[in-house]
Each structure stands twice: as structure tokens, then as C-alpha cells.
Amino acid sequence: MEVKPIIDNKQKQLARYAKALSHPVRIFVLQTLSQQSCCYSGDLTEILPIAKSTLSQHLKELKDAGLIQGETEAPRIKYCINKENWKEAKELLETFFAQ
């Protein structure tokens, strides 16, 4: 008899996205990026009153979750919304709240 796992891949992915969305700075970054095509991390440090290292950690969380993507243009990094993964996150959240 095959045992069906209690936690499926969609639930794991939703939790991953939710964790990335769990901090106000990350929400701000996503809102900022959603209003423009891309943004350099240095531009974000000019408008956010946090240390560069702290911002870097928040960007890493968003990138690891797949909600943003970064492209190195030495010496800076350009960040953009990962539209495909953001679409999936919205769909998973909508499904979750529709239950």
C-alpha cells in the first residue's frame, strides 16, 4: 500500500514564498521592483534606512525563494522580479485563501 505524503510540493513551495514575504523590508523591495523593470541594490540602499549588509540578506532571501533574480553588472547587481515565480506565488496564495 502506497502512503501519500501529508505535505505536498505545492505546500512546501507556498511556505517558501510565504517565508520570503514575512518581512516588511522584503515587501517594500518587491513593491519597488514591481513598479519598475529592475533596480540596482545601491539604489535601494539610498531609500531604505538599513545597512547594506542587512539589505543584502533580505535580497538573498527573496532570491533564494525565487521571487527576484539578480544579474551582476560589475560592480553592481541589478535585481528584477522573477515574473514566472511571482505568478506561481500569487496562484498558490489565491488557492490557499480560497479554501
Protein Blocks (a to p, Z undefined) as FASTA:
>chain_A
ZZddfbdfklmmmmmmmmmmmpfklmmmmmmmmmpmbdcfklmmmmpccdfklmmmmmmm
mmmnopaccddddfbdcddddfklmmmmmmmmmmmmmZZ
